Amino acid sequence: MTTPRMHADQLDIDDALVRRLVVAQFPRWAGLPLRRVSSAGTVNAIYRLGDELAVRLPLVPGWAEDLERELEWLPRLAHTGGLPLAIPEPVAAGEPDDGYPMRWAVYRWLDGETPQPRGLDDPRAAGRLAEFVRALRDLDTVGAPAGKGHQTLTADDDTARAAIATLAGALDPVAATAVWTEALAADEWDGEQVWVHGDLLHVNLLTRGGEVSAVLDFGSVGAGDGAFDLLPAWSLFTGAARATFQRELRPDDAAWARGRGYALIKGLTGLPYYRETNPAFAALAQRLIDSALT
């Protein structure tokens, strides 16, 4: 099966290619069953290899760095022992070959279920995820790569306003402009760097027994603006759950406004880009917009 094409420069990745890569480079796993994992993700093709392993291959050359970041930093983050939720564990790194021009990787399979878009909308889940964000922020950032927030929201101003105009039928342009303007008016990030995951969407979480159990996709992880990890306040939570998340992390008003702006621009750029090629992610982008405007 070929991965659905979402990007102009997306590589052709199918079962036969992945099987050939595994057999050639990791013959000890050649006999394991291989099957593609259905996902709303946009960065990697994911395959389950046997019962205990997963294969991830970047879809476009521009995201090869995300994989390299995971290979370097996931073991270091795990070694701290300070994170209350499971994170991916790289097992082996695959090399480019004639059919696939980038590095790829084998990870330990994490059991669990991807929650439904609003499947974690309760105060207990909000508290658990806030605990993870706090623990991540507490880790030493010495030597960490640059994470989200180094580019200010003003850099996205033209993009945001153009998207608001284009998406007038999918949002209230007056409300969207007001939220965006408020985010721009907030005090700029003071430069205090903390570890930031950078993409806390429901598709990057796992649950077991109804509880949050793991956080996935650390391709954006690095030291940056902690307001970026306020994203679950709009990607996951409403009402009492959102209030719990906010109370547990205690952002000041400026950080909260920036976080809301980060959520809004993610939705504004994602909705038109994925509307035709990845309806599930486009629906997620629409929810981000709607949540940021409420």
C-alpha positions in Angstrom: 0.0 0.0 0.0 1.4 3.5 -0.9 1.2 6.2 1.6 -1.4 8.8 0.6 0.3 11.8 -1.0 -0.1 15.0 1.1 3.0 17.0 0.0 4.4 18.0 -3.4 7.8 16.5 -2.6 6.5 13.4 -0.8 8.5 10.2 -1.3 6.8 7.0 -2.6 6.8 4.6 0.4 5.0 1.3 0.2 5.0 -2.1 1.9 7.5 -3.6 -0.5 10.0 -0.8 0.0 9.8 -1.0 3.8 10.1 -4.8 3.7 13.2 -4.5 1.5 14.8 -2.0 3.8 14.2 -4.1 6.9 15.5 -7.3 5.2 18.6 -5.7 3.8 19.7 -3.7 6.9 18.2 -5.7 9.8 18.0 -9.3 8.7 17.3 -10.4 12.3 13.8 -8.9 11.9 13.3 -10.2 8.3 10.7 -12.8 9.3 8.5 -10.5 11.3 5.1 -9.5 9.9 4.9 -5.9 8.6 1.8 -3.8 8.3 1.2 -0.1 7.8 -0.4 1.8 10.6 -3.3 4.1 9.6 -2.7 7.5 11.0 -3.7 11.1 10.6 -0.1 12.1 11.0 1.6 14.2 8.3 5.3 13.7 8.9 6.1 10.0 8.8 5.0 6.8 7.3 4.6 4.3 10.2 4.7 0.5 10.0 4.3 -2.0 12.8 7.0 -4.7 12.7 6.0 -7.8 14.6 4.5 -7.2 18.0 7.2 -5.1 19.6 8.6 -2.8 17.0 7.6 0.1 14.7 9.3 1.5 11.6 9.1 5.3 10.9 10.1 6.9 7.7 10.0 10.6 7.0 7.7 11.4 4.1 9.6 14.4 2.7 13.3 15.3 2.7 12.7 18.5 4.7 11.6 16.5 7.7 14.6 14.3 7.9 16.0 16.5 10.6 13.0 15.7 12.8 14.0 12.0 12.8 17.6 12.9 13.6 16.5 15.0 16.5 14.5 12.1 17.9 17.4 9.7 17.5 19.7 12.0 19.4 17.4 13.3 22.1 14.8 10.7 23.0 17.4 8.4 24.7 18.7 11.4 26.6 15.3 12.5 27.8 14.4 9.0 28.8 17.7 8.7 30.7 16.6 11.5 33.0 13.8 9.3 34.4 11.9 12.5 35.1 9.0 12.1 32.7 5.7 10.7 34.1 4.5 9.4 30.7 6.1 6.9 28.3 8.0 8.4 25.3 9.2 6.6 22.1 12.4 4.5 22.3 14.6 4.3 19.2 16.0 0.8 18.7 17.9 1.1 15.5 18.6 3.7 12.8 18.3 2.6 9.1 20.5 4.1 6.4 19.5 5.5 3.0 19.6 3.2 0.0 18.7 3.5 -3.7 15.0 3.3 -3.1 14.8 5.6 -0.1 17.3 8.6 0.2 17.1 9.3 3.9 17.7 7.8 7.3 14.8 6.0 8.9 14.4 4.3 12.2 13.0 1.3 14.2 11.4 2.1 17.5 10.0 0.0 20.4 6.2 -0.3 19.9 4.2 1.5 22.5 0.9 -0.2 23.3 -2.2 2.1 23.6 -4.9 3.8 21.7 -5.0 7.1 20.0 -7.7 9.1 21.8 -10.6 10.5 19.9 -10.4 14.3 19.3 -12.4 15.1 22.4 -11.7 11.7 24.1 -9.5 13.3 26.8 -11.7 16.3 27.6 -11.8 15.9 31.3 -9.9 17.5 34.2 -8.1 14.3 35.2 -6.5 14.0 31.7 -5.7 17.7 31.7 -3.9 17.3 35.1 -2.0 14.4 33.9 -0.8 16.1 30.7 0.1 19.2 32.6 2.2 17.1 34.9 4.1 15.9 31.8 4.6 19.4 30.5 5.9 20.6 33.9 8.3 17.6 34.2 9.6 18.3 30.7 10.1 22.0 31.5 12.1 21.0 34.6 14.8 19.2 32.6 18.1 20.9 32.1 18.2 22.6 28.7 22.0 22.8 28.4 23.0 21.7 24.9 19.3 21.3 23.8 18.4 22.1 20.2 16.3 25.2 19.4 12.6 24.4 20.0 9.4 26.2 19.1 8.9 29.9 19.8 12.2 31.3 18.5 10.3 32.7 15.6 7.8 35.3 16.9 4.2 35.3 15.9 4.7 38.5 14.0 6.6 36.4 11.4 3.3 34.7 10.6 1.2 37.8 10.5 0.8 38.0 6.7 0.1 34.3 6.5 -2.5 34.4 9.3 -4.4 37.4 7.9 -4.4 35.9 4.4 -5.7 32.6 5.7 -8.4 34.3 7.7 -9.6 36.0 4.5 -9.4 32.8 2.5 -11.2 30.8 5.2 -14.0 33.3 5.8 -16.6 30.5 5.3 -15.0 28.2 7.9 -14.6 30.8 10.6 -15.7 34.2 12.0 -13.1 36.5 10.4 -13.8 39.3 12.9 -13.3 37.0 15.9 -10.3 35.4 14.3 -8.7 38.7 13.6 -9.4 39.8 17.2 -7.7 36.7 18.7 -4.8 37.0 16.4 -4.3 40.7 17.2 -4.5 40.0 20.9 -1.8 37.4 20.5 0.4 39.8 18.6 -0.1 42.5 21.3 1.0 40.2 24.1 4.4 40.8 25.5 7.0 38.9 23.5 8.6 35.8 24.9 11.3 36.9 27.3 13.7 34.3 26.0 13.6 32.0 29.1 14.1 28.6 27.5 12.4 25.4 28.7 12.1 22.0 27.0 9.1 22.2 24.7 7.5 19.2 22.9 6.0 21.5 20.3 3.1 19.4 18.9 0.8 18.2 21.7 -2.2 17.1 19.6 -4.4 14.1 20.3 -2.8 12.2 17.4 0.5 12.4 19.3 -0.9 10.8 22.5 -1.7 7.3 23.6 -4.1 6.1 26.3 -4.4 2.8 28.2 -7.5 2.1 30.2 -8.8 5.5 29.5 -5.7 7.2 31.0 -3.0 9.2 29.2 -0.1 6.8 28.9 2.4 8.1 26.3 3.4 11.1 24.3 4.6 10.6 20.8 6.4 12.5 17.9 9.3 14.4 19.4 10.5 15.8 16.0 10.0 19.3 17.2 11.4 18.9 20.8 13.8 21.5 22.0 14.4 24.5 24.2 12.0 27.3 23.5 8.9 29.2 24.6 6.9 27.3 27.1 3.7 28.9 25.8 3.9 26.5 22.8 3.0 23.6 25.0 -0.2 25.3 26.1 -1.5 23.9 22.8 -3.7 21.2 24.5 -5.8 24.0 26.0 -7.2 24.4 22.5 -6.3 21.1 20.8 -7.8 18.8 23.5 -9.6 20.6 26.3 -12.7 22.7 26.9 -14.5 24.0 30.0 -13.3 22.5 33.3 -10.5 20.5 31.6 -9.1 23.6 30.0 -9.3 25.5 33.3 -7.5 22.6 35.1 -4.7 22.6 32.5 -4.3 26.4 32.8 -4.3 26.3 36.6 -1.7 23.5 36.8 0.7 25.3 34.4 0.0 28.8 35.7 0.9 30.8 32.5 0.8 34.6 32.8 -1.7 36.5 30.6 0.9 37.1 27.9 1.9 33.4 27.6 -1.7 32.4 27.5 -2.4 34.8 24.6 0.7 33.6 22.8 -0.3 30.0 23.3 -3.7 30.8 21.8 -2.1 32.5 18.9 0.1 29.5 18.3 -3.0 27.3 18.3 -4.8 29.6 15.9 -2.0 29.8 13.3 -1.6 26.0 13.4 -5.2 25.7 12.5 -5.2 28.4 9.9 -2.3 26.9 8.0 -3.3 23.3 8.4 -6.9 23.5 7.3 -6.4 24.6 3.7 -3.2 22.6 3.3 -4.8 19.2 4.3 -8.4 19.7 3.4 -8.2 17.5 0.3 -5.3 15.2 1.2 -5.8 14.4 4.9 -9.4 15.1 6.0 -8.8 13.9 9.5 -6.0 16.4 10.1 -8.0 19.1 8.4 -10.8 18.4 10.9 -8.3 18.7 13.7 -7.2 22.1 12.2 -10.8 23.2 12.1 -11.2 22.3 15.8 -8.1 24.2 16.7 -9.5 27.3 15.0 -12.9 26.9 16.6 -11.4 26.3 20.1 -9.1 29.3 19.8 -12.1 31.5 19.0 -14.1 30.4 22.1 
